Amino acid sequence: MRQPALFLTLAAIALPLGIVGCGPSGPEVELLNVSYDPTRELYRKLNRAFAEQYQQETGVKVRVRQSHGGSGSQARSVIDGLPADVVTLALWSDVNAIVKKNLIPKDWENRLDNQSLPYYSTIVFVVRKGNPKGIHDWEDLIKPGVQIVGPNPKTSGGAKLNLLAAWGAILKKNGISEKSTPEERTAAEEEARKFVTQMYRQCPVLDSGARGSTVTFARRMIGDVHLTWENEAHLEVEEMPDELEIIYPSSSIRAEPHVAWVDQNIDRKGTRDAAEAYLKFLYTDKAQEIIAKNFYRPMNPEIAARYSHKMRDLDLFRIDYIDKGGWDAAQKRFFADGALFDQIYQPSGN
C-alpha cells in the first residue's frame, strides 16, 4: 500500500557542508537553509525554482540543503554551530535569539521587504471527517472528552503560536481592545489562563515539532482535533480527504515566519551572494506563486487574491495584541523556564 507522501520525510536533513567550488560544468555553491518543521514541501519546490533561475542569471550552479525541526530547537542548533547560510524560522523571537549571539546584525529586519517577511500564515484546526465532536471554535476544544494534539511550546514555534492563538481568542471573546480598562484586561487574561490550562490538560501527547504532531494525529489516529499551521492542515486533508477536514476558528494569530541570512556563516563560507539572492527570490512573482500553491499566505496582494478561496479570511491578531512588548516580552512571559507554560502544564503521569 502506498504511504501518504506527506509523512515520509520526518527526520531533519542537515548536511552542513556549505562549500563553494567548481564542478565539471562550472562554479558551484551549496547553501544550508535551517527552517522550521512543516516547510519541507515548500522549500523543496522553491529551491528547485531558485537554482534554475540563479544558474541562468549567473552561470553558477547552486544546491540548497535543508534542515527541519522545531523552530526553537533549530535556532539553538544554529547558535551551537550548525553552519546555516540562511534561517527561515517560525518566529521572530527564534531569529532574534541568533541575533543576540552576534551571528546576524541587529538591523536584519530592514534588509528585505516587509520586515524580512515573505509570507505569513495562521493556526487552524484539523478534525476527523464529519467533525464528530462538533468542534467549530476555540471554546469547543475544552469540551469534556475532546483530545487535542499539538507540539511542545518548549521546542516548537508552531506550538507557541497554538498557545498564543488560544490566549488571544479568549481576549477577543471578552471584547478586549485598546480601549479596555486594566481591570477588564486582567479579568480576560485570567479567563485565558484557565482556558489554556484546561486545553493542555486535554493534550495526550506533545511532540517536539509540528510534523511529528501531524503523524500522531493523522497516522497514529490519536486525538480528536489537531492544532496546526494552516499549510500543514491543507496537506493533511489533501493526503487523507476521506478521513480529515479543516475547521477555521473565528479568530487566530497572524503567524509571521521571518527570514534572514546568517552573516557570520556566509562571510566565513564565501556564500553571501547566493544566500542573499536566495532570500530575495522569495519575493519574486514566481516564488510567491509557489508559496500560495503550498497554502502559505503570500505578500503579493494579486497572487494572494487568486488563492483567497483556499485560505479563508478570518480575524487575525498580531503578537502585540497579546503583549504590547512583542515577541521578546511574550517569550519571557509565556515560554521561558518557569514562565506560564511551565506553570500550567504537567506531563501525563506527573
Buried (B, 14 or more C-beta within 10 A) or exposed (E): EEEBEBBEBEEBEBEBEBEBEEEEEEBBBBBBBBBBBBBBBBBEBBBEBBBEBBBEEBEBBBBBBBBBBBBBBBBBBBEEEBBBBBBBBBBBBBBBBBBEEEBBEEEBBEBBEEEBBBBBBBBBBBBBEEBEBEBBBBBBBBEEEBBBBBBBBBBBBBBBBBBBBBBBBBBBBBEBEEEBEEEBBEBBBEBBBEBBBEBBEBBEBBBBBBBBBBBBBBBEEBBBBBBBBBBBBBBBBEBBEEEBBBBBBEBBBBBBBBBBBBBBBBEEBEBBBBBBBBBBBBBBEBBBBBBBBBBBBBBBEEBBEEBEEEBEEEEBBEBEBBBEEBBBBBBBBBBEEEBBBBEBBEEEEE
